[in-house]
Amino acid sequence: MPTYSWQKSSYCQEGEACVHISATPAAIHLTDRATPPRPVLTTSPAAFAALLRAVKTHAPLIPVTGR
C-alpha cells in the first residue's frame, strides 16, 4: 500500500470523528481513520473540487469525467 502524508481536517469533532486528506498532483486521497488499516477513497482533483463547490453552495453535483 502506498504511503501518504495525511492531514487531519480542521473541522474535526472530538476524538477520531475526522476526515483525513492526502493530496498529490494527480489524486486526492480521503480516509476517516488516523491509523491503519484504513479504507482510502481516491479521486481526481477536478472531482474533489466539484464536490467542495457543491457542498459550499448546496448545489447538486454534476458528474465530472476524465475525458
C-alpha positions, -999 to 999 in steps of 0.1 A, spaced: 0 0 0 14 34 -8 25 58 19 6 90 21 12 122 41 -21 126 59 -35 159 72 -65 160 96 -94 182 87 -97 214 106 -134 207 111 -130 175 132 -152 167 161 -138 155 194 -120 121 192 -115 105 158 -146 118 141 -125 133 113 -117 132 77 -80 129 68 -68 140 34 -36 134 14 -32 153 -19 -8 147 -47 -8 165 -81 -27 136 -97 -51 125 -69 -68 133 -37 -70 106 -11 -95 106 18 -100 84 48 -118 85 81 -92 68 102 -59 80 115 -43 46 118 -41 16 95 -59 -4 83 -79 24 68 -101 24 37 -89 51 13 -111 68 -13 -91 82 -42 -105 108 -66 -92 133 -91 -85 169 -81 -112 181 -105 -139 158 -90 -129 168 -54 -130 205 -64 -165 199 -78 -176 182 -46 -163 211 -25 -180 237 -47 -213 218 -44 -210 214 -6 -202 251 -2 -231 263 -24 -256 235 -16 -258 228 -54 -264 194 -69 -233 176 -82 -227 174 -119 -206 143 -130 -170 151 -139 -154 128 -164 -117 123 -171 -121 127 -208 
